[in-house]
Amino acid sequence: MAAVMHGALADLDRWEPGDRCSISRALDVVGTRTAILILRESYYGTTRFDGFARRVGISDAVASARLRALVDEGLLAKRPYQEPGQRTRHEYTLTPKGTALMPVVFGLMQWGDTYLQGDGGPMQLLADDTGEPLTVAVSTEQGRRVPLDEVRVTQRHP
């Protein structure tokens, strides 16, 4: 099952994604394991440096580099805070750009639950108001689910 390539894209030998591929550009920003896991922790409510390092299981140096990159890319915002009697530190909060990646990260979780976990995985996504199980799916802007073999890929600017 594959997406339906439309128009000039139908002949895969006649076009190349090149440097304008949005998937490639997105992976340049969040294509490391630690970047995705830091975002996961942000979605779960982690905001402090030591929490990210501990919960993701990375060194302070790696946490610092990844958090800096996510701030530089605009996915997280860095805000100062100070505990009484302590020096000023920073917390990291999601921006709208970072929040927009949540379905992608939850989609990875859903895929891992289905194909890598014998029991469906340790966590489940539920609608807060009804308790209904949630799934990440491809849908129209009006909310109609579209089977993957009915997804058409076309050039935006032919």
N, C-alpha and C positions, 0 to 999 in steps of 0.2 A: 504494500500500500504506500503510495507516495502522493504528494500534492500534484495537482494538475498544473503544469507549466503552460502558460498561455502566450499567444502572439510570438514575438521574436524570441522569447525564452523557451519555446517548445523544442527548438533544436539545440540541445545542450552543447554540441560541438561548435556552435556559432557565437557563443557569448561566454564571458568570464566574469565572475563577481567583482574582481579587481579590488582596489583599495576603498571603494565606497560601500562594501558589504557591511550592513548594519550589525550582523551577527559577529563578524570579525572585530568591528570597532567596540562592541559591547564586551567581548572577551578581553580586549586590551584593558578594559577598566576593571572587570570583576572576574577575570579568568583564572584566578588562583583559588585553591582550596581555602586558604585562610581568609581571603576577601569574602567569599560566600558564607563561611562560618561566622565571621564577624557580623555580616548582615543578618544571619539567622539569629544571633544573640541580640542584635538591636531589635528585631521583631519580637523577641521574647522579653524585652525590657531592660537588658543590660545597657548601662550608660558609662560605666567607669572603666578606666584603663585596666586596672588589676582584674576586674571581672572578665573583660574580654580575654586577657592573657590566660587566666586560669581556666575559664570555661571552654575556650577553644584549644587549650593545651599547647600554647606557643610561648616562645621566649619573649622577654620584654622588648628586645631589639626587633623581632619580627612583628610583634603587636604594634610597636611604634611606627614602623615603616608602613604597614598595611593601613593603620588608622590615618596616618598622614596622607596616603594616596587616596583613600576614600573621602577625606575632607577636601583635598585638592580637586577631586572630580565632582564635588558637590553632592555626594550621596549622604554624607554625615556632616553635621555642624559641630564645631568645637566651642564649648562654653565654659568659662571659668567658674569654679566654686571653691569655697573654703570652709573646712571644718573648724570649729573653735580651737584656737591654739595651734593650728597647722598652717603650712604654707599653701598658697593658691595652687589648685590642681585644675584639671579640665575634665569635663564629661562630654560624651559624644551622643548627639541625638540625631534621629533620622530627619532628613529633609524630604520634601515631596518627591524629588528625584530618587532618593533611596527607597522611599515607601513604594514607589511605582514598580520596583523590582520584586516586591513581596510575592506576587503570583508565580514568578519564575522560580524563586527559592522553594515555595510550597509545591510547585510542579515537580521539582527535583525530589522533594520529600515523597510525594505521591508515587513517582516512578520507583524510587528506592523501596518504598513499602511494598509495591506490587512485585518487583522483580528481584530484590535482594534480601528481603526479609521473609522467612518462612511463616511467620505469624502475623504479617501485616504491619510490623513496625511497632515501636514503643509509644508513639503518640498518634493522636487523631485530631483532625480539624473538624470543628462543629460550628454551626451557626449559633452565635451567642444567645439570640432571642428564642430559638426553637429547639436547639440541640440536634438539629438535623446534620448528618454527615455532609461535609463539603468535598467537592472535587474541583480541580483546576481543569478547564476545558476551553476549547476554541469556540467562540460564540460571536454572533453579530453584535453590533452596537445596541440592538433592541433586546438582546439576551437569548436569541435562538441558538441552541447548540448546533454546530456544524461538524459532521463526521470528517475525519482527516482526509479521506479519499475524495471529499467534495470541496477541499480548499483549493482555490485557484490562485496561482502566483502570477502576477503580471507586472510589467514595468509601470512605474508611477509616471515617468516622463519619457515616453518612447521617442 
